[in-house]
Amino acid sequence: MEQRVNLRFNLNRTDDCQALEYLRSQTDQRKSSLNRTLVEILLEHFAAQEKTDSEDALIERIVAAVRKELHQTPAFSLSQLFQAPTAESPSANQESEENEAIVEDFLENF
């Protein structure tokens, strides 16, 4: 079964001319028909878009997890990672170790 679609390029428009030229070059490069080239280009585009969308979703989940952890440990800040150690009380030292463990667990996910 086939579905016919007409595609027209208005050669008075710069973007249409660029698209047509790209399509012609890809057809020559792929050594395939115009129809096959269009199908492949569309599928490549949608696959790339799905990959980008899934990567964006992953980044959003990571950011949400980091925000949640930072919200749960408000005394912790990234600047503590770069400060020289000072004499601390045992409870402050334990909190610092817990914060370091959280950061290490987070970084291990990468």
N, C-alpha and C positions, 0 to 999 in steps of 0.2 A: 504494500500500500504506500502511496506517495501523497505528500501534501505540497502543493505548489505555493511559493511565495515570490512575489515580485519585489525587486529591490532597485530603486532608481537613485542615481546620483545627479545632483544639480551642479553642473560644472561651473556655475557662476558663484558657488560658495566654496571658500577656501577649505573648510573642514571636509566637505564632500570630496573635493579633489584629492586631499591628503588620504582620506579613507580608501578611495578607489586605487590610488597609487600603491598604498600599503597592501591592499588585497591582491593586486596584480603581482607585486614583488613576492608576496608569500606563496601565491599560486605557482610562480616560476620556481621559487626556492624549494618548495615541497614536491614539485613535479607531480601535481595532482590537479584535478578539475577545480573549477571555481566553486562549485557546490561543495565538494569535499573540503576545500580549504576553509570556506565559511563555517562549516560544521565543526571542524577542528579548532578554529579560532574561538568560536563561541564556547565550546566545551572547556578549552584552556582557560578562558576568562572566568567562567563560572567556578571551575576548580580552584583557581587562584583566589577568587572572592570568598569561597567557603573556607579556605585555609586562613585567610586574613581574619575572617569573622571568628573562627575558632581560636586564633591567636589572641585576638582582642578580648574574647571571653575569658581566656586563661589569665591574661593580664588583669582584667577586672577582678577575678577571683583572688589573685595574689594580693592586689591592692586592698581588697576587702579584708583578707586575712591579716595583713600587716596592720591595718587600721584597728581591727578588733583586738589584736594583741597589744598594740600600743595603748588602746583605750583601757584595757584591763590592767595595764601596768603604767599608770600615769607618771610615776616617779622616774621612769626610764626615758632617756632621750638618746638620740644617736650621737650627740656630742660626748656622751660618757665613753664611747668607744675610743675616742681620741685623747682623752684626758689621762695624765699620768696618775698612777695609783697613789692614794693618800692613806694615811692611817684612818681606818674606819672601825666603827663598832661592829661586834659580831653579827647583829641583825642586819646592818647596812651591808656588810660583806656578803651575807647569805642572799640578800635581795639582788645584789650586783651579780652574783654567780647565777642566780635564776634568770636574770635578764640576759646574761651572756649565753646561757643555754638556749633561751628562746631564739636569740639571733642566730646561733649556730644551727639550730634545727631548721629555721627558715632558710638559711643559706644552703643547707644540704639539699634542699628541694631543687636547687638549680644544678 
